[in-house]
Amino acid sequence: MKILIIGGTGDTGRWFATFYRKHGFDVVVWGVNKRHDIAGELGVKFADDLDSEISSSDIVMISVPINITEKIIGDIAPKMPQGSLLMDITSVKTGPLAAMEKHAPAGVEILGTHPMFGPSIPDIRGQIVILAPVEGKCSKWLPVIRNLYEENGAQIEVMAAKDHDRMMAVVQGLTHFAYISTGSVFRELEFDVAESRRFMSPVYDIMLDLVGRILAQNPYLYAMIQMNPEVEKVHKAYIKQCNLLAETVKSRDIESFVGVMKQAAAHFGDTESALRRSEKLIGTKIAEHEELVRSIGRERALKHIYSGVVHYGIVRKLTSRTVTIERGVKTTELLIENVRLLNEKELFDWKAENLRNVSRDISVFIPYGSNPYIIKDVISGSDSVISAGIIDVYKRQERTSVTYRLKILGDNDTALVQENVEKLLKGIGCTVR
């Protein structure tokens, strides 16, 4: 099947271009920026003749900013062929679906979708995708799209467009509004966020990262999410409750404050489960830090989350925010939030692939009746030995001579590794030639 992604050279469009290509679709992308280079990197075609690609596509996906989605639908939909599917992936559903119903010819199916994840997510597995079909207008394509996502591990939720927008007004609108306003309060107070990390509690630490995460995103996207028509009443309720709570504090009315908090907790429902889940999140952060503490004085590797660069050496110093690693005469200080601690196997595999490794040959007489390939496997499990191979086998009278070639990690003492392997071979009855 052929899918044309309008806005396919943007971040989200690129994610879906990769996803659909991986699952056997003939993918074509189009973007107003005419980025043929991005299409080339994705291994897909760029739609130079857009009208021709529209008329020959099985699916057209709209992946453009919310504020121009309805206009783009109005331009694209009338050109689509019978039996095809028009779908969008915006975070507002009522307006785009109304535009699809208005402009799509009879015989063209329509489907509103909202992936509840961003393009930084590596895989759809475990992610939520909301589908908003219009009754009678997606009988053929709804099961196709749903099955594709579910078979790859996504959780599908089906709901009407208006219900979706009401829910997202809180799930996205309120959440983003609260975090962005918190960031604005920091600015208004000229509050030193970096300095505050010296005194943070685990909850403040997590909250600060979530605020920073939102502020690091595309502000135009988040502005458009706030334009959901259902958001206005959510804002009013939020501001009203903030003012009510502020007045309660100003009047030093402790009982009223307690009452507000108790009423909110009663409405929230299962606060115990929320407490356990948040404790698990806090525990994960603490466990990561404790593992770094245990690593002081040991060789470890830290992979930078964004650049992919691996730093390895002896962990020398640790603060609440930084870790210092030493390799030879070079010392590197890294922000903990920017790195991931590799386990021993990951470090070994990285060294095997990236270091200039060394080969050494060892020739031995093996015990009578021994299998040289089993001995090879034993050697392969030795410390700092990447692999072992057999390069020569011959029999001399009643004895079998085998030459093993070792591939040794390049940052090790090669002579010492070879000596240890020879000791191992002697220990199982071999005679080193």
C-alpha positions in Angstrom: 0.0 0.0 0.0 1.1 3.6 -0.6 0.9 6.3 2.0 1.6 10.0 1.4 2.5 12.0 4.4 1.8 15.7 4.2 4.4 17.3 6.5 6.5 14.2 6.2 9.7 16.2 6.5 8.9 17.5 9.9 9.8 15.6 13.1 6.5 13.8 13.6 6.1 13.1 9.9 9.6 11.6 9.8 8.8 9.3 12.7 5.7 8.0 10.9 7.5 7.8 7.5 10.1 5.5 9.2 7.3 3.5 10.9 5.3 2.9 7.8 8.3 2.2 5.6 9.5 -0.4 8.2 6.1 -2.2 7.9 6.1 -2.6 4.1 4.4 0.6 2.9 5.4 2.5 -0.1 6.0 5.9 1.6 6.0 9.3 -0.1 6.5 12.5 1.8 5.8 16.2 1.1 6.7 19.3 3.0 6.5 23.0 2.2 10.2 23.3 2.8 10.9 21.0 -0.2 13.5 19.0 1.8 14.4 16.3 -0.7 17.5 15.6 1.5 15.3 14.5 4.4 13.3 12.2 2.1 16.7 10.7 0.9 17.8 10.1 4.5 14.5 8.4 5.2 14.9 6.2 2.1 11.5 7.4 0.7 10.3 9.5 -2.3 9.6 13.2 -2.2 6.3 14.2 -3.8 7.4 16.7 -6.5 4.1 16.3 -8.3 1.8 16.5 -5.3 -1.5 16.2 -7.1 -0.3 13.0 -8.9 0.8 11.5 -5.6 -2.5 12.3 -3.9 -4.5 10.7 -6.7 -2.4 7.5 -6.6 -2.2 7.0 -2.8 -4.1 4.5 -0.6 -3.6 6.7 2.5 -2.9 10.4 2.9 -1.8 11.4 6.4 -1.9 15.0 7.5 1.0 15.9 9.8 1.2 19.7 9.9 0.7 22.3 12.7 -2.7 22.4 14.2 -3.4 26.0 13.0 -3.1 25.0 9.3 -4.5 21.5 9.5 -8.0 22.4 8.4 -6.7 24.5 5.5 -4.5 21.7 4.3 -7.3 19.2 4.5 -9.4 21.6 2.4 -6.7 21.6 -0.3 -5.9 17.9 -0.2 -9.2 16.0 0.4 -11.0 16.9 -2.8 -8.2 15.3 -4.9 -8.3 11.9 -3.2 -9.4 8.7 -5.1 -12.3 6.5 -4.2 -11.6 3.9 -1.5 -8.7 5.8 -0.1 -8.2 7.0 3.5 -7.6 10.5 4.8 -6.3 10.7 8.3 -4.7 13.4 10.6 -2.5 13.1 13.7 -3.2 16.4 15.4 -4.0 16.8 19.1 -7.4 18.4 18.4 -10.0 16.4 16.7 -13.3 18.2 16.3 -12.2 20.8 13.7 -10.0 18.5 11.6 -12.7 15.8 11.4 -15.4 18.4 10.5 -13.1 19.6 7.7 -12.5 16.1 6.4 -16.3 15.4 6.4 -16.8 18.6 4.5 -14.1 18.3 1.8 -13.6 14.6 1.3 -15.5 13.1 -1.7 -18.0 10.4 -1.1 -16.2 7.1 -1.1 -13.1 8.5 0.7 -12.9 7.3 4.2 -11.7 9.5 7.1 -10.1 8.8 10.4 -8.9 11.2 13.2 -5.9 9.9 15.1 -3.9 11.3 18.0 -0.6 9.5 18.9 0.0 10.3 22.6 3.8 10.5 22.2 6.4 12.6 20.5 9.0 11.9 17.8 11.7 11.3 20.4 10.0 7.9 21.3 12.0 5.2 19.6 9.2 2.7 19.3 5.4 2.6 19.4 5.3 -0.4 21.8 3.5 0.5 25.0 2.4 3.9 23.6 -1.3 5.1 23.5 -2.9 6.0 20.1 -6.3 7.5 20.1 -8.6 6.8 17.1 -11.6 9.0 16.4 -13.6 7.4 13.5 -16.8 8.9 12.1 -19.6 6.4 12.1 -20.1 5.0 8.6 -17.0 6.7 7.1 -14.2 4.3 8.1 -15.5 0.7 7.9 -12.7 -0.5 5.6 -9.6 1.3 7.0 -10.3 1.5 10.8 -9.4 -2.2 11.3 -6.3 -1.9 9.1 -4.9 1.0 11.0 -5.9 -0.4 14.4 -4.4 -3.8 13.7 -1.1 -2.3 12.4 -0.7 -0.3 15.6 -1.8 -3.0 18.0 0.3 -5.7 16.3 3.3 -3.4 17.1 2.4 -3.1 20.7 0.4 0.2 20.8 -2.6 0.6 23.1 -5.6 1.8 21.1 -8.4 3.9 22.6 -11.4 4.7 20.4 -13.5 7.8 21.2 -15.6 10.5 19.6 -14.0 13.7 18.5 -15.8 15.9 21.0 -15.0 13.5 23.9 -11.4 13.5 22.8 -11.1 17.3 22.9 -12.8 17.5 26.3 -10.3 14.9 27.7 -7.3 16.5 26.1 -8.2 19.9 27.5 -7.2 18.4 30.9 -4.7 15.7 29.9 -2.6 18.1 27.7 -4.2 21.6 28.1 -4.1 21.7 31.9 -0.9 19.8 32.3 1.1 22.0 29.9 -0.6 25.2 31.2 0.5 24.4 34.8 4.1 23.5 33.9 4.5 26.5 31.5 3.0 28.9 34.1 5.4 27.4 36.7 8.3 28.2 34.4 6.9 31.7 34.0 6.8 32.1 37.7 10.5 31.2 37.9 11.2 34.0 35.4 8.9 36.5 37.2 10.6 35.8 40.5 14.1 35.9 38.9 14.5 32.5 40.6 17.8 30.7 40.2 16.6 27.3 39.0 20.1 25.8 38.7 21.0 27.0 42.3 17.8 25.5 43.6 18.9 22.0 42.6 21.3 22.1 45.5 18.4 21.9 47.9 15.8 19.9 46.1 13.7 17.1 47.4 13.0 14.1 45.1 9.5 15.4 44.2 10.9 18.9 43.4 13.6 17.2 41.3 11.0 15.3 39.2 8.7 18.4 38.9 11.6 20.6 37.8 12.6 18.1 35.1 9.0 17.9 33.8 8.8 21.7 33.7 12.1 21.9 31.8 11.0 19.1 29.4 7.9 21.1 28.4 9.8 24.3 28.1 12.4 22.6 25.8 9.7 21.7 23.2 8.5 23.6 20.2 6.5 26.6 21.7 4.3 26.9 18.6 3.1 23.3 19.0 2.2 23.9 22.7 0.5 27.2 21.8 -1.7 25.3 19.3 -2.6 22.7 21.9 -3.8 25.5 24.2 -6.1 26.6 21.3 -8.4 23.6 21.8 -11.8 25.2 22.3 -12.4 23.0 25.3 -9.4 24.4 27.1 -10.8 27.8 28.0 -13.1 26.5 30.7 -10.3 24.4 32.1 -8.1 27.5 32.4 -10.9 29.4 34.2 -11.3 26.5 36.7 -7.6 26.3 37.3 -7.1 30.0 37.9 -10.2 30.1 40.1 -8.8 27.3 42.3 -5.3 28.9 42.4 -6.9 32.2 43.6 -9.0 30.4 46.1 -6.0 28.6 47.6 -4.0 31.8 47.6 -6.7 33.7 49.5 -6.9 30.8 52.0 -3.2 31.0 52.6 -3.3 34.8 52.8 -5.9 34.7 55.4 -3.9 32.0 57.3 -7.0 29.8 57.3 -5.4 26.4 58.0 -8.7 24.5 58.3 -10.0 25.8 54.9 -6.7 24.8 53.3 -6.9 21.4 54.8 -10.5 21.1 53.6 -9.6 22.0 50.0 -6.9 19.4 50.0 -9.1 16.7 51.5 -11.9 17.4 49.1 -9.4 17.3 46.2 -8.0 14.0 47.5 -11.5 12.5 47.8 -12.4 13.4 44.3 -9.0 12.2 43.0 -9.8 8.7 44.2 -7.0 6.1 44.6 -4.3 8.3 46.0 -2.6 5.3 47.5 -1.8 3.8 44.0 -0.6 7.2 42.9 1.7 7.3 45.9 3.1 3.9 45.1 3.7 4.8 41.5 5.5 8.0 42.4 7.6 6.2 45.0 8.7 3.8 42.3 9.7 6.7 40.1 11.6 8.4 42.9 13.2 5.0 43.8 14.4 4.6 40.3 16.2 8.0 40.4 17.7 7.1 43.8 18.8 3.6 42.7 20.6 5.2 39.7 22.5 7.5 42.0 23.4 4.8 44.4 24.8 2.7 41.6 27.0 5.6 40.6 28.1 5.9 44.3 29.1 2.2 44.3 31.0 2.8 41.1 33.5 5.3 42.6 37.0 3.9 42.0 35.8 1.4 39.4 35.9 1.4 35.7 32.5 2.3 34.2 31.1 3.7 31.0 28.6 6.5 30.6 26.7 6.9 27.3 25.5 10.5 26.5 21.8 10.2 25.8 21.8 12.9 23.1 25.1 12.6 21.3 25.5 8.8 21.7 29.2 9.3 22.7 30.5 6.7 25.3 32.8 8.0 28.0 34.6 5.3 29.9 37.2 5.2 32.6 37.5 5.3 36.4 34.7 7.1 38.3 36.4 9.6 40.5 33.8 12.0 41.9 30.1 12.3 42.2 27.8 15.2 43.2 24.0 15.5 43.2 24.2 16.6 39.5 27.5 15.6 38.1 29.8 12.6 37.7 33.5 12.8 37.0 35.3 10.1 35.0 39.0 9.7 34.5 40.8 7.9 31.7 44.6 8.2 31.7 45.4 11.9 32.1 41.9 13.0 30.8 39.2 13.9 33.2 35.6 14.5 32.1 32.7 15.9 34.1 29.2 15.0 32.9 25.7 16.0 33.9 24.0 12.9 35.4 20.7 13.7 33.6 22.5 13.6 30.3 24.1 10.2 30.6 23.1 6.5 31.1 25.3 4.1 33.0 26.2 1.1 30.9 26.3 -2.3 32.5 29.3 -4.5 32.2 28.2 -6.4 29.1 27.3 -3.2 27.3 30.8 -1.8 28.1 32.4 -5.0 26.9 30.4 -5.0 23.7 31.2 -1.3 23.1 35.0 -2.0 23.6 34.9 -5.0 21.3 33.3 -2.8 18.5 35.1 0.5 19.0 38.6 -0.1 20.4 41.6 -1.1 18.3 41.8 -4.7 19.6 44.8 -7.1 19.5 45.2 -10.6 18.2 47.5 -13.2 19.8 48.0 -16.9 18.9 48.5 -19.7 21.4 49.5 -23.2 20.3 48.9 -26.1 22.7 48.8 -29.9 22.8 45.3 -30.8 24.0 44.5 -33.8 26.2 43.8 -37.1 24.4 40.1 -37.3 23.4 39.4 -33.6 24.1 37.3 -31.6 21.7 39.2 -28.5 20.5 36.0 -26.6 19.9 34.8 -27.0 23.5 38.2 -25.7 24.6 37.8 -22.7 22.3 34.4 -21.9 23.9 36.1 -22.0 27.4 38.8 -19.6 26.2 36.2 -17.3 24.8 34.7 -16.8 28.2 38.0 -15.5 29.7 38.2 -11.9 31.0 39.1 -9.4 28.3 38.9 -12.0 25.5 36.5 -10.9 22.8 36.6 -14.1 20.9 38.7 -17.1 20.2 39.1 -19.0 17.0 40.9 -22.1 15.7 43.4 -21.4 13.0 45.3 -24.7 12.9 44.8 -28.3 14.0 47.2 -31.2 13.3 48.1 -34.6 14.8 51.6 -35.5 15.8 51.7 -39.2 16.7 49.2 -39.7 19.5 48.9 -36.0 20.3 46.7 -33.2 18.8 48.1 -29.7 18.4 45.7 -26.8 18.1 46.5 -23.1 17.5 44.0 -20.7 19.0 43.8 -17.1 17.9 42.6 -14.7 20.6 41.1 -11.3 20.0 41.8 -9.2 23.1 40.3 -5.9 24.2 42.7 -3.1 23.2 42.8 -1.3 26.5 44.1 -4.4 28.4 47.6 -5.7 29.2 47.8 -8.1 26.2 50.7 -10.1 27.7 48.8 -10.5 31.0 45.6 -11.7 29.3 47.6 -14.2 27.2 49.4 -15.4 30.3 46.1 -15.9 32.1 44.7 -17.9 29.1 47.7 -20.1 29.1 47.3 -20.8 32.8 43.7 -21.7 32.1 44.7 -24.1 29.3 47.3 -25.7 31.5 44.7 -26.1 34.2 42.5 -28.2 31.9 45.5 -30.4 30.9 46.9 -28.7 27.8 50.6 -28.3 27.1 51.6 -24.9 25.7 54.0 -25.4 22.8 
